[in-house]
Every structure is written in structure tokens, then in C-alpha cells.
Amino acid sequence: TPTSDRHHAFQFCELWMKRQTLQPAEWIVVDDGREPALCTLGQIHMRRIPSPTVRESFLGNLREGLAAAQGDVILIIEDDDWYRPDYVAWMNSLL
């Protein structure tokens, strides 16, 4: 999950992920915000120096998260999207 100073959105992201019927083996949050995101579900929380633009922030966070991922199946969970409770299980079955 790439994030940057989107604390309210990230709280909802945690809510949507907490109720997943299939929990991910690892959840990496890459954060270049000025204030760190509050990760409460045991995520791997990687911090980066704040990027000068939104585009560079997103791409840098995404690149770092993909490089750190250990699994064979990778889902990118956006911090500002809604996910139904079986989203991870459904996507896993398709991949």
C-alpha cells in the first residue's frame, strides 16, 4: 500500500483489510508522508523521505513495496479504495 499523509483514508484501508476473509501473508505499507501512517495490523511499515510531487511519491512508494514483496502473488491495495470482504480471496483465486 503506497501512502503519504492520508491518515483518514488509511484508517479506512485498515478497516477494509481487517475484515478480509483471506488475510494476506504480508502487507507492506510504504509511506513517504511527513507524518507516518499509524499501522495497527502488523504491516511491514517502510518509510521514505518525502517526495516533491504526488506522482513521484506514488511511483517511489510502489517501486519500493514491489521490491520488498516476498510472495508469488502481489496485490496492490490503494489507501483510498473500498474493498469488499472477499476481495483478497477473489483476486487470489484469479491469479
C-alpha positions in Angstrom: 0.0 0.0 0.0 1.6 3.2 -1.1 0.6 6.1 1.2 1.6 9.6 2.1 -0.1 11.8 4.7 -3.5 10.3 4.0 -4.3 9.3 7.6 -8.1 9.3 7.4 -8.1 7.2 4.2 -5.5 4.8 5.6 -7.7 4.2 8.7 -10.5 3.1 6.3 -8.0 1.0 4.4 -7.1 -0.9 7.6 -10.8 -1.4 8.2 -11.4 -2.9 4.8 -8.3 -5.1 5.1 -9.1 -6.3 8.7 -12.4 -7.8 7.5 -10.9 -9.7 4.6 -12.0 -13.4 4.6 -8.4 -14.3 3.4 -5.7 -12.3 5.1 -2.5 -11.6 3.2 0.7 -13.4 4.3 2.4 -10.0 4.3 1.1 -6.4 4.0 3.7 -3.8 3.1 2.9 -0.2 3.6 5.4 2.2 2.0 5.0 5.7 3.4 6.7 8.9 2.4 4.4 11.3 4.3 5.7 14.0 6.6 3.7 12.3 9.4 4.0 8.5 9.5 0.8 6.4 8.9 -0.4 4.6 12.0 -0.2 0.9 11.1 -2.2 -1.2 13.6 -2.5 -4.6 11.9 1.1 -5.8 11.9 2.0 -4.5 8.5 5.6 -4.0 7.4 5.9 -0.2 7.5 8.6 1.2 5.3 9.4 4.9 5.5 10.8 7.0 2.7 12.0 10.6 2.5 9.0 12.7 1.3 8.9 13.1 -2.5 8.5 16.5 -4.1 5.4 15.6 -6.2 2.4 13.3 -5.8 3.5 11.3 -8.9 7.0 10.7 -7.6 5.6 9.8 -4.2 3.2 7.2 -5.6 5.8 5.7 -8.0 8.6 5.7 -5.5 6.4 4.0 -2.8 5.1 1.5 -5.3 8.5 0.6 -6.6 9.9 0.1 -3.0 7.0 -2.0 -2.0 7.2 -4.2 -5.0 11.0 -4.7 -4.5 10.3 -5.7 -0.8 7.5 -8.2 -1.5 8.3 -11.8 -0.8 5.2 -13.6 -2.2 4.4 -15.1 -5.6 1.0 -13.3 -5.7 1.1 -9.5 -5.2 -2.0 -7.3 -4.8 -1.7 -3.5 -4.7 -4.1 -2.2 -2.1 -4.8 1.5 -2.5 -5.2 3.6 0.6 -8.3 5.3 -0.8 -10.3 2.5 -2.3 -13.1 0.4 -0.8 -12.6 -3.4 -0.8 -15.4 -5.9 -0.3 -14.7 -8.5 2.4 -13.8 -11.3 -0.1 -11.6 -9.1 -2.4 -8.3 -10.7 -1.4 -9.7 -14.2 -1.7 -11.4 -13.4 -5.0 -8.3 -11.8 -6.5 -6.1 -14.7 -5.2 -8.3 -17.2 -6.9 -8.0 -15.3 -10.2 -4.2 -15.2 -10.0 
